[in-house]
Amino acid sequence: MSAGDWVRLGATLSFGEGLYKVITMSTAGVTVRGEDGRNHALSTEQFEKLMSAPAAPKRRFAKKADFFDRTDGVLAAAGYHVGTTGLGKAQRREVLRWVFEQPLNALPRVGDAAYRAEWGESRSAKRVNKITSCLWTFAQNGMARREQPREAVNDWQEDYKWFCETYAGHLSN
């Protein structure tokens, strides 16, 4: 990890979970810049903790949250599938590339208007954040399962890293 790299950080009281660009790194601390253009100074320990923070807080309520009711999201509807019965690496990445580059109205029409709006315009920071957020969350949720889908988790983690390295660098934050 070095200055100029993009990293997904968990939420704090000061800022939300998302994709952040590393501005400076030293033994004393790290400065990152969010999509909103604001800089955040973190201790090295806090930075490392936020890098490994889970994607979402654990549910502490009996009723299943409605955001888990989505059976088919944009990535799945576009053909993105992982694990032992999923696509190979090159095919998965082609689907991710396609989803990243397509205009919003060309993406599969799943969910309501608010969900579709979360995807932002093609090649935008919002689209990068949505795709990386999905991949990160899928991997975290897979690891939280009692019987982890190891191959699927590995695919999500590898695709997350590839996507960040390939597309996050074009953003100017």
C-alpha positions as CSV (number, residue, x, y, z in Angstrom):
1,M,0.0,0.0,0.0
2,S,1.4,3.4,-1.0
3,A,0.3,6.9,-1.8
4,G,-2.0,7.0,-4.8
5,D,-3.6,3.6,-4.1
6,W,-7.3,3.2,-3.6
7,V,-8.7,1.3,-0.6
8,R,-12.1,0.4,0.8
9,L,-12.4,1.5,4.4
10,G,-15.1,0.7,6.9
11,A,-17.3,3.4,8.4
12,T,-16.3,5.7,11.3
13,L,-18.2,8.4,13.1
14,S,-16.6,10.9,10.8
15,F,-17.1,9.3,7.4
16,G,-19.0,6.4,5.8
17,E,-17.8,3.2,4.3
18,G,-16.4,3.6,0.8
19,L,-13.5,3.9,-1.5
20,Y,-10.7,6.3,-0.5
21,K,-7.5,7.4,-2.1
22,V,-4.4,7.2,0.0
23,I,-2.8,10.7,-0.1
24,T,0.1,10.3,2.3
25,M,1.5,7.4,4.4
26,S,4.0,7.5,7.2
27,T,4.8,5.5,10.3
28,A,2.7,8.1,12.2
29,G,-0.4,8.0,10.1
30,V,-2.3,8.0,6.8
31,T,-4.2,10.7,5.0
32,V,-7.0,9.5,2.7
33,R,-9.4,11.4,0.4
34,G,-13.0,10.4,0.0
35,E,-15.2,10.6,-3.1
36,D,-16.5,13.9,-1.6
37,G,-13.0,15.4,-1.9
38,R,-12.5,15.7,1.9
39,N,-9.3,14.5,3.5
40,H,-9.2,12.4,6.6
41,A,-6.2,11.9,8.8
42,L,-5.9,8.5,10.5
43,S,-3.4,6.8,12.7
44,T,-1.7,3.8,11.2
45,E,-3.5,1.6,13.6
46,Q,-6.9,3.1,12.8
47,F,-6.2,2.8,9.1
48,E,-5.3,-0.9,9.4
49,K,-8.4,-1.5,11.5
50,L,-10.7,0.2,9.0
51,M,-9.2,-1.7,6.1
52,S,-10.3,-5.0,7.7
53,A,-13.6,-3.7,9.0
54,P,-16.7,-5.7,8.0
55,A,-18.8,-4.3,5.2
56,A,-21.9,-3.9,7.3
57,P,-22.8,-4.1,11.0
58,K,-24.1,-7.3,12.3
59,R,-27.9,-7.5,12.5
60,R,-29.2,-7.4,16.0
61,F,-32.9,-7.7,15.3
62,A,-35.2,-10.7,14.8
63,K,-36.9,-9.5,11.5
64,K,-34.8,-9.8,8.4
65,A,-33.9,-6.4,7.0
66,D,-35.6,-5.7,3.7
67,F,-32.4,-4.9,1.8
68,F,-31.5,-8.6,2.0
69,D,-34.7,-9.4,0.2
70,R,-33.2,-8.5,-3.2
71,T,-33.0,-11.8,-5.0
72,D,-31.3,-10.5,-8.2
73,G,-29.1,-7.4,-8.3
74,V,-27.6,-5.7,-11.3
75,L,-24.4,-7.8,-11.2
76,A,-26.3,-11.1,-11.1
77,A,-28.8,-10.0,-13.8
78,A,-25.8,-9.0,-16.0
79,G,-24.5,-12.6,-15.6
80,Y,-21.9,-12.2,-12.9
81,H,-21.7,-15.4,-10.9
82,V,-18.8,-16.9,-8.8
83,G,-17.8,-20.1,-7.1
84,T,-17.7,-23.7,-8.3
85,T,-20.6,-23.2,-10.6
86,G,-19.9,-19.7,-11.6
87,L,-18.0,-18.1,-14.5
88,G,-14.2,-18.2,-15.0
89,K,-12.0,-15.3,-14.1
90,A,-11.9,-13.7,-17.6
91,Q,-15.7,-14.0,-18.0
92,R,-16.4,-12.5,-14.6
93,R,-14.2,-9.6,-15.3
94,E,-15.7,-9.0,-18.7
95,V,-19.1,-8.7,-17.0
96,L,-17.7,-6.3,-14.4
97,R,-16.1,-4.2,-17.2
98,W,-19.4,-4.2,-19.1
99,V,-21.4,-3.1,-16.0
100,F,-18.9,-0.3,-15.4
101,E,-18.9,1.1,-18.9
102,Q,-22.7,0.9,-19.8
103,P,-25.0,3.9,-19.4
104,L,-27.4,3.6,-16.5
105,N,-30.4,2.9,-18.8
106,A,-28.5,0.0,-20.5
107,L,-28.0,-1.9,-17.2
108,P,-30.4,-4.7,-16.4
109,R,-33.7,-3.3,-15.0
110,V,-33.8,-4.9,-11.6
111,G,-35.1,-3.3,-8.3
112,D,-36.8,0.0,-8.0
113,A,-35.7,3.4,-9.2
114,A,-33.8,4.2,-6.0
115,Y,-31.8,1.0,-6.3
116,R,-31.0,1.7,-9.9
117,A,-29.9,5.3,-9.1
118,E,-27.3,3.9,-6.6
119,W,-25.4,2.7,-9.7
120,G,-24.7,6.2,-11.0
121,E,-23.5,7.0,-14.5
122,S,-21.1,4.9,-16.5
123,R,-17.4,5.2,-15.6
124,S,-18.2,7.4,-12.6
125,A,-16.9,7.4,-9.1
126,K,-20.4,6.4,-7.9
127,R,-20.3,3.3,-10.2
128,V,-16.9,2.3,-9.0
129,N,-18.0,2.6,-5.4
130,K,-21.2,0.6,-6.1
131,I,-19.4,-2.2,-7.8
132,T,-16.6,-2.4,-5.2
133,S,-19.1,-2.1,-2.4
134,C,-21.0,-5.1,-3.8
135,L,-17.9,-7.2,-4.3
136,W,-16.6,-6.3,-0.8
137,T,-20.0,-7.0,0.8
138,F,-20.4,-10.3,-1.0
139,A,-17.0,-11.5,0.3
140,Q,-17.6,-10.3,3.8
141,N,-21.0,-11.9,4.0
142,G,-19.6,-15.1,2.6
143,M,-16.9,-15.2,5.2
144,A,-19.5,-14.6,7.9
145,R,-21.4,-17.7,7.0
146,R,-21.0,-20.8,9.1
147,E,-20.1,-22.9,6.0
148,Q,-18.1,-20.4,4.0
149,P,-18.3,-20.7,0.2
150,R,-14.4,-20.5,0.0
151,E,-14.1,-20.5,-3.8
152,A,-16.8,-17.8,-4.1
153,V,-15.2,-15.7,-1.4
154,N,-11.8,-16.0,-3.2
155,D,-13.4,-15.0,-6.5
156,W,-15.0,-11.9,-5.0
157,Q,-11.8,-10.9,-3.2
158,E,-9.7,-11.3,-6.4
159,D,-12.3,-9.5,-8.5
160,Y,-12.4,-6.7,-6.0
161,K,-8.7,-6.2,-6.0
162,W,-8.6,-6.4,-9.9
163,F,-11.4,-3.9,-10.2
164,C,-9.8,-1.4,-7.9
165,E,-6.4,-1.7,-9.6
166,T,-8.0,-1.5,-13.1
167,Y,-10.6,1.2,-12.7
168,A,-10.3,3.2,-9.4
169,G,-7.0,4.8,-10.6
170,H,-8.9,6.7,-13.4
171,L,-10.7,8.8,-10.8
172,S,-9.3,12.2,-10.0
173,N,-10.1,12.5,-6.2
